[in-house]
Structures are given as C-alpha cells and as structure tokens.
Amino acid sequence: ETASVLGITVPEERRTDVLRAINALNCEVELGCFVLHPDKGMVTFEYVCPYQGNVPSDDFLRALLSFIITTVDRNDGDLDRVVWGEDGLHSRIGSM
C-alpha cells in the first residue's frame, strides 16, 4: 500500500463535510481512494497495487504514477473548496 499526502489539513469543524466529500469522490475514483486521517485531519490518497512477487516494469510504474497524479489533480481542487467551506463540491455531492 502506498499513500500520497495532499498537503490538506482539515480543521476539526469541517471534517464531517470533508468526509462526505471524500465519500462522493471515492465513488468516482477508479483506483485508490482519498482518506481523511481523523487524528491529524490530514488527507491522503491511498492505493494498493499487489505485485505478487513480480517486479513491475518501468512502463507499468510510469503509467500507474501518471494515473494517480491525474486522479489527484482532477479532484483536489474540489476537495480543497470543501475544506474551506466553499460550495464547489456540495452541489456535486447532492446530485450523487
């Protein structure tokens, strides 16, 4: 398992809304998931890629990294708006 810290620290009073947003985002993510760590309020993106003893090729690792970066980049702006109480993702969550 690997995690990537997004540099987002969620104030305690916003954590419920951020958890709702993360839940909605995770329904759209094809690989991995966004996680809010309640002890520090830190948001990470985590994924699991079992290799079953095989060494993945450089091409595979580049493709995986590209996919993860694209997924995080596509969603972190919406998540950041929820953290700070802006309405950007609230309407998206309500429609899911």
C-alpha positions as CSV (number, residue, x, y, z in Angstrom):
1,E,0.0,0.0,0.0
2,T,1.2,3.4,-0.8
3,A,-0.1,6.8,0.3
4,S,0.4,10.3,-1.0
5,V,-0.1,13.3,1.3
6,L,-2.0,16.0,-0.4
7,G,-0.9,18.9,1.9
8,I,-4.5,19.4,3.0
9,T,-5.1,19.7,6.8
10,V,-8.8,19.8,7.6
11,P,-10.0,22.0,10.5
12,E,-11.9,19.9,13.0
13,E,-15.2,21.8,12.4
14,R,-15.0,20.9,8.7
15,R,-14.2,17.2,9.0
16,T,-17.8,15.9,8.7
17,D,-18.3,17.9,5.4
18,V,-14.9,16.7,4.1
19,L,-15.8,13.1,4.9
20,R,-19.0,13.4,2.9
21,A,-17.0,15.0,0.0
22,I,-14.3,12.2,0.2
23,N,-17.0,9.6,0.1
24,A,-18.5,11.2,-3.0
25,L,-15.1,11.5,-4.7
26,N,-14.2,7.9,-3.9
27,C,-17.4,6.8,-5.8
28,E,-15.8,8.3,-8.9
29,V,-12.2,7.1,-8.4
30,E,-11.2,4.0,-10.4
31,L,-8.1,3.2,-8.5
32,G,-7.3,4.1,-4.9
33,C,-9.2,6.3,-2.5
34,F,-9.0,9.6,-0.6
35,V,-8.7,9.2,3.1
36,L,-9.1,11.6,6.0
37,H,-7.0,10.7,9.0
38,P,-9.0,11.8,12.0
39,D,-6.1,12.1,14.4
40,K,-4.4,14.9,12.5
41,G,-7.0,15.9,10.0
42,M,-4.6,15.1,7.1
43,V,-6.0,14.0,3.7
44,T,-4.1,11.4,1.7
45,F,-4.7,9.5,-1.5
46,E,-4.0,5.8,-1.0
47,Y,-3.8,2.9,-3.4
48,V,-2.8,-0.8,-3.4
49,C,-1.1,-2.5,-6.2
50,P,-0.2,-6.1,-5.4
51,Y,2.8,-7.4,-7.5
52,Q,2.6,-11.0,-6.2
53,G,6.4,-11.3,-6.2
54,N,6.9,-9.9,-9.7
55,V,8.9,-6.8,-10.4
56,P,6.7,-4.4,-12.3
57,S,8.2,-2.9,-15.5
58,D,9.2,0.8,-15.8
59,D,6.4,1.3,-18.3
60,F,3.8,-0.1,-15.8
61,L,5.1,2.1,-13.0
62,R,5.1,5.2,-15.2
63,A,1.5,4.5,-16.3
64,L,0.4,3.9,-12.7
65,L,2.1,7.1,-11.4
66,S,0.5,9.1,-14.3
67,F,-2.9,7.7,-13.5
68,I,-2.6,8.5,-9.8
69,I,-1.3,12.1,-10.4
70,T,-4.2,12.7,-12.9
71,T,-6.7,11.3,-10.4
72,V,-5.5,13.5,-7.5
73,D,-5.1,16.6,-9.7
74,R,-8.6,16.2,-11.1
75,N,-10.1,16.1,-7.6
76,D,-8.0,18.1,-5.1
77,G,-9.4,21.5,-6.1
78,D,-13.0,20.4,-5.3
79,L,-11.8,18.8,-2.0
80,D,-9.9,22.0,-1.1
81,R,-13.1,24.1,-1.6
82,V,-15.0,21.8,0.8
83,V,-12.2,22.1,3.4
84,W,-12.6,25.9,3.4
85,G,-16.4,25.9,3.2
86,E,-16.9,26.9,-0.4
87,D,-19.8,25.5,-2.2
88,G,-18.0,23.9,-5.2
89,L,-18.4,20.3,-4.4
90,H,-21.6,20.5,-2.3
91,S,-23.8,20.6,-5.3
92,R,-21.9,17.7,-6.8
93,I,-22.4,15.7,-3.7
94,G,-26.1,16.4,-3.6
95,S,-26.5,15.1,-7.1
96,M,-24.9,11.7,-6.4
